[in-house]
Amino acid sequence: MNYSSYAMETWRHLPLDNAAHDYSVLVHYATLAASSHNTQPWLFKLEKNRIRILPDLSRRCPAVDPDDHHLYASLGCATENLLLAAQAAGLQGHCTYDPSTSGVQIDFEETIPFRSPLFEAIPKRQCSRVEYDRSPLTAEQMQQLETAGHGDGVSVRLFTDTDHKERIARYVAEGNTIQFGDAAWARELKSWIRFNTREAVSAGDGLYGPIMGNPDVPRWLGLLAMKFGFSARKQNQKDFRHIRSSSAIAVLVSETDDERHWIEAGRCYERLALQAAALDLKTAFLNQPVEVAPLRAEFARFLGVGNGRPDLIVRIGRGLETPRSLRRPVEQVIV
């Protein structure tokens, strides 16, 4: 199967006629959620009237995510998609954090099926790493995004003015400088890049080169190109352009810095991104300032959030669609 066929097969709605009994259909929707480096660090345990979403620690990224914050946020993203799909299938999901597994437990009861706009947007959501068209959002769109991004102990802040966007861009640039100077970070990133179609389709995960604007090339050539063209300076130039072209920058903040709130932050991000997709808006992460611990503390002071933890940074705007990332087959993530 070639890349475009695999992507089309992945990013689509499935029939929900039997989803109340065949939970694998719900897992399909859950796996379309976002995850750092597209690592897909989740496992699903299917039980009677219950699904458990468990962390797959074999897919950790210790260089970029040493405390597993992004990993647990990814569980939250998958949780939100699964709950929306369950609702569309006539199941009301009751979600709780399970400290014994550091995962999520979702218990179901029957309800009236409802296909919400966010559910319909699940196959549309993607991280679009391109310049946007700089057009402003309406007050109604801003309100819809803000409502979607709030949760239990998690808030979202939306910045649209030039001054705040420039200051955030400087934090992103400082994060780039620190990360590009970290050899372990660079090795880890390279391990998750799929430089060509064969690699991407075989793995079903990771960052496909053309998604990031790079050509489809053999791995040896991709690594060689990164050796000479991979620099903080070039990344900073790109990120400044991307931020300045964005309609808004969203920052999600947890009031408490623990796994339960990280999962909740992931749920809030997923709703925000799905709401954006429902409005025909694009989104992409700019997480450098929250991935470098000393810089994250400075960024928190800039935001004025006290002891709160800045979780995720997302730019929002109108732009072109890009190639879609792939997902592993559902049977590989069910235990």
Secondary structure as GFF3:
##gff-version 3
##sequence-region A 1 335
A	DSSP	alpha_helix	3	10	.	.	.	ID=ss1
A	DSSP	alpha_helix	24	30	.	.	.	ID=ss2
A	DSSP	three_ten_helix	36	38	.	.	.	ID=ss3
A	DSSP	beta_strand	42	47	.	.	.	ID=ss4
A	DSSP	beta_strand	50	55	.	.	.	ID=ss5
A	DSSP	three_ten_helix	57	59	.	.	.	ID=ss6
A	DSSP	alpha_helix	69	88	.	.	.	ID=ss7
A	DSSP	beta_strand	91	98	.	.	.	ID=ss8
A	DSSP	beta_strand	103	110	.	.	.	ID=ss9
A	DSSP	alpha_helix	117	120	.	.	.	ID=ss10
A	DSSP	alpha_helix	139	149	.	.	.	ID=ss11
A	DSSP	beta_strand	154	159	.	.	.	ID=ss12
A	DSSP	alpha_helix	162	180	.	.	.	ID=ss13
A	DSSP	alpha_helix	183	192	.	.	.	ID=ss14
A	DSSP	beta_strand	193	194	.	.	.	ID=ss15
A	DSSP	alpha_helix	197	203	.	.	.	ID=ss16
A	DSSP	beta_strand	207	208	.	.	.	ID=ss17
A	DSSP	three_ten_helix	209	212	.	.	.	ID=ss18
A	DSSP	alpha_helix	219	229	.	.	.	ID=ss19
A	DSSP	alpha_helix	232	244	.	.	.	ID=ss20
A	DSSP	beta_strand	248	254	.	.	.	ID=ss21
A	DSSP	alpha_helix	259	278	.	.	.	ID=ss22
A	DSSP	beta_strand	282	285	.	.	.	ID=ss23
A	DSSP	alpha_helix	288	291	.	.	.	ID=ss24
A	DSSP	alpha_helix	293	303	.	.	.	ID=ss25
A	DSSP	beta_strand	309	317	.	.	.	ID=ss26
A	DSSP	three_ten_helix	330	332	.	.	.	ID=ss27
###
